Amino acid sequence: MSHLLDLAREHRSVSQVETLEISAAPELRRQAQRRLAEGGGRMSPIRPGVPEATYMASDSHENPAREEGEPSRAVGRQHETRGPTLGAGFNPLGNWGEFGHRRRGRPRKAVRYPFLEAARRFLDSHVAYFGENTLRQRRRDLRVMARDLWSLRRKGLVTTTRPDRLSEADVAALVVYWRTRASRYGATMKPQTQRKYISILEMFLNANGNPVVSNMRRMRRLRVPTAPDSPIETLTTDQLDAIRRSADSVSGWKGSVARLLVALLPACGLRRREIRLARLADLDLQRWRIRVMHPKGEGAWASDDVAPILPSARQAVLDFLEERKAFLGEAAHEALIPMRWADGTVGYWSDAPFGKLKAELERRSGVRFSLKMFRSTFAQVAKDYGVEIESVSKALRHKTTKTTETYYARIRADDAFADFEEKFARPPVRVIPR
């Protein structure tokens, strides 16, 4: 009877087919009852004429499990969807659920990079906690982690890149990869960087409901590097001279700014953002100090403070102020280092042009450095001249000397050993008994 309906659907109109289905429904019901009587099946007490739920065996005895993506083979009342009324596609066998349930509405769009999407949500939720520079650095760190996870995923060393599904094996593979992979400069990752990445990964996964790193640390399945802090990176006198010569070769207003940075930063110890957002009114030429209005931790745990300007940079500051006056002309702006943009407006320098200017000085001088190295150079030179570590820490605006000694200035081994030689070079005092 079913093949007659199929032929009718091919050669008749919709209304004729519906009439034929209605007229054929009792015959189809009787055929289903005869099949159940012959096979020993039972009728459903809920819907007369419809068999109870049964399950069809798998076609293969070796692999009875259903493959991913295949429709369910379960048939019967329990897996039945809400079907049409009698005469509109009536199914006497009751296998409505044989072909699965179709989702309504538009299909969900799969996220191509789940780690980066989760990182974006994580950073957006921490805008009120992290500072601007910290957010920028966290974004770079999380992108590095995403890139490393994708590299391991392509090699088959991790099972997923979703942060909420990373397992202990995935985290272990990532940490081992950090210990062995080379950076763009050829060296392996420092233990201090590994320690920082593990801490950031732990915070990020906890925010996504996956405490796998915390559990591994608690159960001693993850060893965090505890190597001492790396040596302080400073610039030598020859390197500073090379950078100054490269700044002299830069023309225009960029050259004026470059000469100020190369002369002033090693003589006052300001950070990159602090000098970029400094105002002309912050400069005190009477006592040769500069007020820091935008320190690190602004609005959280730090307040404005002052920093000294050493005699080696004072003439360069005066020369820059004359060049600044000529650059602005009739315009006026509060920024110590103003910037004239393409639309003619004058404002503060953004961080990107500062980075490009530093890169140009690197290319011209052949010295690879960062603007932060000027700060450590200022502190280490002061310590080498015999300035007490407490005074150096005050000039750097640190709360304790521990931060100063860890990252900026320490007593050199030669100076420490020379101090020993001086103290023990005195002739011993002998007491001669009478």
Secondary structure as GFF3:
##gff-version 3
##sequence-region A 1 434
A	DSSP	alpha_helix	2	11	.	.	.	ID=ss1
A	DSSP	alpha_helix	14	39	.	.	.	ID=ss2
A	DSSP	beta_strand	54	55	.	.	.	ID=ss3
A	DSSP	beta_strand	74	75	.	.	.	ID=ss4
A	DSSP	three_ten_helix	96	99	.	.	.	ID=ss5
A	DSSP	alpha_helix	114	125	.	.	.	ID=ss6
A	DSSP	alpha_helix	132	155	.	.	.	ID=ss7
A	DSSP	alpha_helix	168	180	.	.	.	ID=ss8
A	DSSP	alpha_helix	191	207	.	.	.	ID=ss9
A	DSSP	alpha_helix	212	218	.	.	.	ID=ss10
A	DSSP	alpha_helix	237	248	.	.	.	ID=ss11
A	DSSP	alpha_helix	252	268	.	.	.	ID=ss12
A	DSSP	alpha_helix	272	276	.	.	.	ID=ss13
A	DSSP	three_ten_helix	280	282	.	.	.	ID=ss14
A	DSSP	beta_strand	283	284	.	.	.	ID=ss15
A	DSSP	beta_strand	289	292	.	.	.	ID=ss16
A	DSSP	beta_strand	305	308	.	.	.	ID=ss17
A	DSSP	three_ten_helix	311	313	.	.	.	ID=ss18
A	DSSP	alpha_helix	314	328	.	.	.	ID=ss19
A	DSSP	beta_strand	338	340	.	.	.	ID=ss20
A	DSSP	beta_strand	346	348	.	.	.	ID=ss21
A	DSSP	alpha_helix	351	365	.	.	.	ID=ss22
A	DSSP	alpha_helix	371	384	.	.	.	ID=ss23
A	DSSP	alpha_helix	389	395	.	.	.	ID=ss24
A	DSSP	alpha_helix	401	407	.	.	.	ID=ss25
A	DSSP	alpha_helix	413	424	.	.	.	ID=ss26
###
